[in-house]
Amino acid sequence: MNAQAPSTRRVPHLNWANAFTFLRVLLVPVFAWLLLAREPSQPIWAAVVFACAAATDGFDGYVARRWDLVSGFGQFLDPLADKLLVGTALIALALDGRLPWWAVGVILFREFAVGVGLRIWLARRGRALPASRAAKIKTGLQILAVLLLTMLSPGHPFALAVLYAAVALTAISALSYMSDLSRGRGAVEWR
């Protein structure tokens, strides 16, 4: 009997899960424009747009798993969209004087070193780096921090406490990825 190797199912790049990810990317400039518009009601609208964009993060993952649309491309694109959303929001908030630039620097360095650079390096080798549990919690804390920093007054202690927790978890998740990869864990085949 001739046993054949199971075929790998190819998932098209253009699918419903990735459409929600693209929507998140499209909402990024809308958030930045609303936050920096300086009208009294704009921070609230910016927070609403940001919350809608952030909600697509959970929804795209649900759709991908529910309808078996998980792909290396989606595993690459989803975290990149998160980085763009959170990074743009942090820069806009810093420009508005709502958080310190050093926090933006720490988060952006990690997000682009690990979240973009490392993922591109792995993608060129046919590998993808799915988000770890620590990275998902980190993204959740970053999203919460952005929402609080957008809605509350500049320098609000609770908003800053959540931001500092997000900064700490951002660094911890980077170390976790590096540790996993050095042990040969974490990256998966691109499909």
Backbone bond lengths (Angstrom), bond angles and torsions (degrees), N, CA, C in turn:
res aa  C-N    CA-C-N  psi(-1)  N-CA   C-N-CA  omega(-1)  CA-C   N-CA-C  phi
1 M - - - 1.444 - - 1.514 108.63 -
2 N 1.299 116.74 133.02 1.453 122.88 -176.94 1.527 109.56 -95.88
3 A 1.307 116.70 108.71 1.473 120.83 179.85 1.518 109.21 -85.21
4 Q 1.309 114.57 131.91 1.462 119.53 177.43 1.518 109.21 -103.80
5 A 1.327 114.69 147.01 1.455 119.65 175.90 1.524 108.58 -70.56
6 P 1.325 117.92 141.24 1.463 119.53 179.38 1.526 110.13 -62.71
7 S 1.320 115.03 139.38 1.463 118.72 -179.97 1.524 109.58 -79.91
8 T 1.313 115.08 147.05 1.448 121.06 178.61 1.519 108.45 -88.51
9 R 1.311 116.75 127.09 1.460 122.22 179.79 1.513 108.87 -74.02
10 R 1.321 117.86 126.27 1.461 123.06 177.38 1.517 108.43 -89.83
11 V 1.313 116.80 127.99 1.459 122.54 178.50 1.523 107.61 -101.88
12 P 1.338 118.30 127.35 1.470 119.53 179.99 1.528 110.91 -65.10
13 H 1.332 116.03 145.20 1.469 120.80 179.47 1.526 111.43 -63.50
14 L 1.320 116.89 -37.43 1.456 120.77 179.18 1.525 108.46 -91.10
15 N 1.334 115.09 100.77 1.455 120.93 178.59 1.529 107.92 -145.08
16 W 1.328 116.89 175.07 1.466 120.72 -175.68 1.521 112.66 -62.87
17 A 1.295 117.93 -39.28 1.469 119.98 -179.87 1.529 110.40 -61.92
18 N 1.311 116.70 -47.26 1.468 119.97 -179.80 1.522 111.67 -70.35
19 A 1.340 117.90 -25.21 1.469 120.24 176.70 1.530 109.92 -63.60
20 F 1.332 117.98 -38.76 1.465 120.41 176.98 1.531 110.79 -67.08
21 T 1.321 115.97 -34.87 1.463 119.35 176.63 1.530 110.08 -65.42
22 F 1.334 117.12 -43.76 1.471 120.45 177.48 1.526 111.14 -62.58
23 L 1.330 117.82 -36.34 1.461 121.01 177.08 1.526 110.43 -60.83
24 R 1.336 116.23 -40.72 1.463 120.64 177.83 1.522 110.50 -58.72
25 V 1.327 116.28 -43.20 1.466 120.79 179.00 1.526 110.63 -63.47
26 L 1.320 117.42 -40.11 1.469 121.05 -179.09 1.532 112.40 -67.50
27 L 1.329 117.74 -27.46 1.457 120.86 -179.81 1.532 113.37 -80.21
28 V 1.323 117.23 -14.00 1.468 121.49 -178.59 1.536 112.16 -57.65
29 P 1.335 119.82 -54.26 1.470 118.15 -179.09 1.530 113.16 -66.49
30 V 1.319 117.32 -27.43 1.467 120.42 177.48 1.533 109.10 -64.61
31 F 1.330 116.62 -45.67 1.465 120.47 177.20 1.529 110.81 -58.41
32 A 1.324 116.94 -50.61 1.469 120.52 -177.37 1.526 111.19 -59.89
33 W 1.317 116.96 -42.36 1.467 120.32 179.73 1.522 110.81 -63.73
34 L 1.329 117.34 -44.55 1.460 120.96 -179.54 1.529 112.15 -64.73
35 L 1.314 116.93 -38.94 1.460 120.03 -178.13 1.522 111.36 -69.75
36 L 1.297 117.18 -38.86 1.463 120.80 -175.47 1.521 112.96 -91.32
37 A 1.342 118.85 4.69 1.467 122.58 -178.42 1.527 112.34 -73.10
38 R 1.319 118.74 -19.86 1.455 124.96 174.59 1.530 115.99 70.16
39 E 1.313 119.46 9.62 1.461 120.11 175.80 1.522 108.62 -86.97
40 P 1.348 119.22 150.90 1.470 120.04 -174.33 1.530 115.09 -54.85
41 S 1.317 119.38 -38.50 1.455 120.01 -176.10 1.532 113.40 -85.86
42 Q 1.306 118.02 -7.97 1.461 120.34 -174.05 1.537 114.85 -65.32
43 P 1.326 121.44 -39.19 1.474 118.25 178.30 1.528 112.80 -59.97
44 I 1.314 117.43 -35.80 1.467 119.97 178.74 1.525 109.77 -66.48
45 W 1.334 116.95 -45.17 1.471 119.94 177.94 1.527 110.67 -64.95
46 A 1.328 116.57 -37.32 1.467 119.77 176.58 1.524 110.17 -61.44
47 A 1.333 116.70 -42.08 1.463 120.69 178.60 1.523 111.27 -64.11
48 V 1.337 117.07 -38.82 1.472 120.95 178.64 1.530 109.87 -64.31
49 V 1.328 117.02 -46.05 1.477 120.83 179.38 1.526 109.65 -63.10
50 F 1.341 116.29 -43.22 1.459 119.59 179.61 1.526 110.99 -62.94
51 A 1.333 117.12 -42.25 1.466 120.67 179.06 1.526 110.83 -62.45
52 C 1.329 117.07 -41.33 1.478 120.30 177.30 1.523 110.52 -63.46
53 A 1.322 116.37 -43.87 1.468 120.28 178.88 1.522 110.35 -63.04
54 A 1.322 116.92 -43.57 1.463 120.88 -179.92 1.527 110.92 -64.74
55 A 1.336 117.10 -35.84 1.467 120.63 179.27 1.524 111.59 -62.90
56 T 1.323 117.27 -30.91 1.468 118.89 178.71 1.524 111.19 -64.70
57 D 1.343 117.13 -21.90 1.461 120.12 179.82 1.520 110.96 -64.10
58 G 1.315 117.18 -46.15 1.462 119.46 177.75 1.515 112.31 -72.62
59 F 1.320 115.80 -35.09 1.453 119.94 -176.32 1.528 111.54 -69.95
60 D 1.344 117.99 -39.66 1.467 118.69 179.95 1.521 111.22 -64.45
61 G 1.334 116.73 -37.31 1.467 119.72 177.37 1.519 112.01 -66.72
62 Y 1.328 116.67 -41.07 1.466 120.82 177.84 1.529 110.11 -61.01
63 V 1.338 117.53 -48.28 1.469 122.14 -179.53 1.528 110.08 -60.99
64 A 1.330 116.27 -43.26 1.473 119.97 -179.08 1.526 111.51 -61.25
65 R 1.330 116.56 -43.55 1.466 119.60 -179.52 1.523 111.58 -73.87
66 R 1.324 117.24 -41.45 1.471 122.20 -176.45 1.521 112.05 -62.77
67 W 1.330 116.73 -42.57 1.465 121.00 -176.62 1.527 112.37 -108.06
68 D 1.330 115.66 22.05 1.463 121.55 176.09 1.530 111.90 51.65
69 L 1.324 115.59 50.13 1.461 121.70 178.92 1.526 111.49 -108.91
70 V 1.322 116.95 16.49 1.464 120.96 178.91 1.518 108.25 -67.97
71 S 1.328 115.43 129.54 1.465 119.76 -179.89 1.519 109.13 -144.93
72 G 1.310 115.93 162.37 1.459 120.98 174.76 1.511 110.85 -60.38
73 F 1.337 116.27 -39.09 1.465 120.44 178.48 1.528 110.54 -61.80
74 G 1.315 117.45 -45.15 1.458 121.25 178.16 1.522 111.74 -65.19
75 Q 1.337 116.81 -39.30 1.457 120.70 178.47 1.521 111.28 -67.49
76 F 1.321 116.78 -23.84 1.463 121.53 174.89 1.528 110.72 -83.18
77 L 1.337 116.50 -46.24 1.463 121.83 -173.82 1.525 112.94 -70.72
78 D 1.321 117.90 -40.45 1.469 121.19 -175.76 1.528 112.41 -58.90
79 P 1.330 119.65 -52.59 1.467 118.65 178.50 1.537 112.48 -65.10
80 L 1.328 117.05 -31.96 1.461 119.99 177.55 1.531 110.33 -63.91
81 A 1.324 117.24 -41.53 1.465 121.05 176.91 1.526 110.63 -63.85
82 D 1.340 116.84 -38.22 1.468 120.39 176.18 1.526 110.80 -60.87
83 K 1.334 115.91 -43.81 1.467 120.48 -179.46 1.517 110.74 -62.66
84 L 1.316 116.11 -42.24 1.457 120.79 179.88 1.526 110.47 -64.95
85 L 1.319 117.11 -44.63 1.466 121.44 -179.75 1.525 111.02 -62.89
86 V 1.324 116.56 -54.32 1.460 120.43 -176.47 1.531 110.75 -69.09
87 G 1.318 117.65 -41.89 1.464 120.84 -179.41 1.518 112.54 -61.66
88 T 1.325 116.68 -46.19 1.464 120.32 178.03 1.518 110.56 -62.96
89 A 1.319 116.83 -41.50 1.468 121.08 179.40 1.526 110.76 -62.50
90 L 1.330 117.45 -44.70 1.459 120.40 -179.37 1.525 111.75 -63.88
91 I 1.324 116.42 -41.72 1.471 119.69 178.28 1.526 110.24 -63.84
92 A 1.326 117.06 -44.29 1.467 120.43 178.55 1.527 110.67 -61.63
93 L 1.324 117.04 -42.14 1.469 120.51 179.43 1.528 111.72 -66.47
94 A 1.322 117.11 -38.20 1.469 120.00 177.25 1.526 110.55 -67.30
95 L 1.323 116.97 -40.65 1.463 120.13 176.45 1.523 111.02 -61.11
96 D 1.315 116.95 -30.18 1.457 122.66 179.64 1.541 111.68 -87.42
97 G 1.330 117.38 2.49 1.458 121.32 177.15 1.516 114.93 75.41
98 R 1.319 117.49 23.02 1.463 120.57 -175.84 1.528 113.85 -96.68
99 L 1.330 118.56 -9.96 1.459 121.38 176.38 1.515 109.30 -155.48
100 P 1.337 116.74 158.58 1.466 119.45 -178.25 1.535 112.41 -75.04
101 W 1.328 114.54 145.46 1.465 120.21 -179.05 1.527 112.48 -64.18
102 W 1.346 118.09 -30.58 1.458 118.63 -178.76 1.531 110.60 -61.96
103 A 1.350 117.03 -36.35 1.468 120.34 178.89 1.527 109.91 -65.48
104 V 1.324 116.27 -40.17 1.464 120.54 176.38 1.522 109.43 -60.72
105 G 1.334 116.79 -44.56 1.467 121.38 -179.67 1.519 113.03 -60.13
106 V 1.331 117.18 -45.50 1.469 121.20 -179.65 1.526 110.02 -62.32
107 I 1.326 115.86 -48.64 1.466 119.44 -177.39 1.524 110.71 -65.61
108 L 1.328 117.57 -46.88 1.466 119.41 -178.15 1.521 112.22 -65.15
109 F 1.337 117.36 -37.22 1.465 119.19 177.86 1.522 110.22 -59.75
110 R 1.325 117.10 -48.55 1.463 120.33 179.65 1.519 111.35 -63.78
111 E 1.340 115.65 -45.29 1.458 119.23 -175.13 1.523 111.85 -62.85
112 F 1.317 117.11 -39.11 1.453 118.04 -177.95 1.524 112.92 -87.80
113 A 1.334 118.07 -26.89 1.464 119.63 175.80 1.524 110.63 -71.83
114 V 1.329 116.34 -51.41 1.467 120.96 -178.06 1.518 110.44 -87.56
115 G 1.329 116.01 -51.45 1.456 121.31 -172.28 1.511 114.88 -68.11
116 V 1.319 117.20 -28.12 1.461 119.60 -179.63 1.530 110.34 -114.93
117 G 1.326 116.70 -58.98 1.467 120.68 -176.02 1.513 113.70 -57.23
118 L 1.312 116.53 -51.45 1.464 120.82 -179.59 1.525 111.22 -64.55
119 R 1.325 116.96 -39.54 1.473 119.56 179.75 1.530 111.07 -66.71
120 I 1.308 118.19 -39.02 1.468 120.70 176.88 1.517 109.66 -64.96
121 W 1.314 117.32 -44.02 1.455 121.68 179.57 1.532 109.90 -59.36
122 L 1.328 117.15 -44.90 1.462 120.34 178.74 1.526 111.83 -68.20
123 A 1.346 117.13 -39.23 1.475 120.37 -179.76 1.522 110.79 -60.48
124 R 1.308 117.08 -37.19 1.478 120.57 177.80 1.522 111.71 -65.62
125 R 1.308 116.76 -16.42 1.467 121.90 178.20 1.526 111.57 -105.73
126 G 1.336 115.79 14.36 1.461 120.39 177.80 1.507 114.13 74.19
127 R 1.326 116.63 24.37 1.460 121.45 -177.83 1.522 109.69 -122.77
128 A 1.307 116.75 155.77 1.468 122.95 175.28 1.520 107.72 -126.61
129 L 1.318 115.87 156.59 1.453 121.29 -179.81 1.530 108.58 -120.80
130 P 1.329 116.76 92.42 1.467 118.96 178.67 1.527 110.74 -62.59
131 A 1.316 115.37 153.43 1.464 120.10 179.51 1.526 109.99 -65.75
132 S 1.316 116.15 133.09 1.470 121.24 177.47 1.525 109.09 -81.71
133 R 1.309 115.64 169.23 1.468 120.20 177.73 1.535 110.30 -60.47
134 A 1.335 117.40 -44.43 1.473 120.69 179.30 1.530 110.36 -61.59
135 A 1.329 116.97 -39.10 1.467 120.32 179.94 1.527 111.28 -67.60
136 K 1.325 116.69 -36.15 1.468 119.56 178.01 1.531 110.71 -67.43
137 I 1.308 116.53 -41.26 1.466 120.13 177.70 1.527 109.34 -66.07
138 K 1.319 116.88 -41.48 1.460 122.12 177.50 1.517 110.93 -58.30
139 T 1.322 116.82 -45.36 1.460 120.53 179.01 1.532 110.36 -63.88
140 G 1.331 116.74 -40.92 1.460 120.04 176.69 1.521 112.43 -60.33
141 L 1.335 116.74 -43.16 1.465 120.52 177.52 1.530 111.26 -65.38
142 Q 1.331 116.60 -40.20 1.465 119.61 178.08 1.528 110.35 -62.59
143 I 1.312 116.67 -42.60 1.470 120.96 179.46 1.528 110.32 -63.57
144 L 1.329 116.51 -44.72 1.458 120.04 177.66 1.529 110.58 -61.21
145 A 1.329 116.73 -43.03 1.467 120.62 179.12 1.526 110.85 -61.02
146 V 1.325 117.10 -44.29 1.465 120.29 179.16 1.524 110.48 -61.48
147 L 1.318 116.97 -45.14 1.467 119.78 179.08 1.527 111.68 -60.62
148 L 1.336 116.56 -45.87 1.464 120.14 -179.88 1.526 111.47 -66.00
149 L 1.326 116.53 -42.98 1.466 120.31 179.43 1.524 111.50 -65.99
150 T 1.326 117.01 -27.86 1.462 121.09 178.57 1.525 111.08 -76.74
151 M 1.318 116.59 -43.02 1.468 120.75 -172.84 1.528 113.82 -86.63
152 L 1.337 117.58 -32.22 1.465 120.33 -176.32 1.529 110.35 -92.02
153 S 1.301 115.89 167.45 1.462 120.36 -178.63 1.527 110.43 -66.74
154 P 1.339 117.17 150.86 1.468 120.05 177.88 1.531 111.03 -55.52
155 G 1.335 116.04 135.88 1.456 121.69 179.12 1.518 114.53 80.06
156 H 1.334 117.51 9.85 1.471 119.87 -179.72 1.530 108.54 -60.45
157 P 1.359 117.46 128.09 1.466 120.47 -174.04 1.531 114.52 -60.02
158 F 1.328 118.06 -38.86 1.461 119.46 -178.96 1.528 110.65 -67.90
159 A 1.325 116.58 -42.98 1.470 120.38 178.52 1.524 110.49 -61.47
160 L 1.333 116.85 -42.00 1.470 120.13 179.44 1.527 111.41 -68.43
161 A 1.338 118.17 -35.55 1.464 120.76 177.76 1.528 110.73 -63.04
162 V 1.324 116.73 -42.74 1.466 120.23 177.75 1.530 109.60 -65.67
163 L 1.324 117.17 -40.67 1.474 120.58 177.22 1.524 110.79 -58.93
164 Y 1.339 117.91 -47.05 1.463 120.60 -178.34 1.525 111.66 -65.47
165 A 1.328 117.79 -35.27 1.468 120.80 174.48 1.530 109.90 -64.13
166 A 1.335 116.33 -40.06 1.471 120.31 178.12 1.524 110.84 -64.98
167 V 1.331 117.19 -39.27 1.468 121.01 178.12 1.530 109.81 -62.24
168 A 1.327 116.50 -45.81 1.468 120.34 179.98 1.528 111.15 -61.94
169 L 1.325 117.44 -46.09 1.467 120.23 -179.45 1.527 111.26 -68.67
170 T 1.317 116.94 -28.42 1.464 120.90 175.65 1.523 109.92 -61.06
171 A 1.326 116.55 -46.16 1.469 120.74 178.75 1.525 111.26 -66.64
172 I 1.324 116.87 -42.59 1.470 121.03 -179.65 1.523 111.01 -62.54
173 S 1.333 117.70 -41.75 1.468 119.57 -178.90 1.523 110.89 -66.72
174 A 1.325 117.89 -33.97 1.470 120.45 176.89 1.522 110.23 -63.56
175 L 1.318 116.40 -45.60 1.470 120.64 178.44 1.522 111.11 -62.64
176 S 1.323 117.10 -37.07 1.462 121.61 178.74 1.528 111.21 -63.90
177 Y 1.343 116.92 -44.36 1.467 120.08 177.07 1.521 110.94 -60.34
178 M 1.318 116.68 -46.57 1.466 120.16 -178.55 1.526 111.01 -62.38
179 S 1.316 116.54 -40.62 1.456 120.79 178.45 1.528 110.68 -63.66
180 D 1.338 116.71 -46.44 1.466 120.52 179.72 1.526 111.41 -61.45
181 L 1.325 116.51 -46.48 1.465 119.86 -178.33 1.522 111.79 -65.46
182 S 1.320 117.68 -35.77 1.464 120.12 178.99 1.532 110.92 -67.15
183 R 1.338 116.43 -21.67 1.469 121.40 177.78 1.526 112.08 -97.22
184 G 1.342 116.05 5.12 1.459 119.65 178.99 1.510 114.25 80.37
185 R 1.328 117.74 19.38 1.461 122.04 -179.30 1.529 109.06 -115.02
186 G 1.333 115.83 165.64 1.462 121.01 171.99 1.516 114.81 101.66
187 A 1.322 117.94 -49.90 1.468 120.53 -177.95 1.525 109.73 -82.42
188 V 1.322 115.70 145.43 1.464 121.60 179.28 1.530 108.89 -125.36
189 E 1.330 115.14 162.88 1.462 120.38 177.20 1.518 110.34 -64.10
190 W 1.313 116.54 138.67 1.462 122.60 176.45 1.527 107.02 -74.64
191 R 1.328 117.71 129.27 1.474 118.59 176.42 1.503 109.85 -133.49
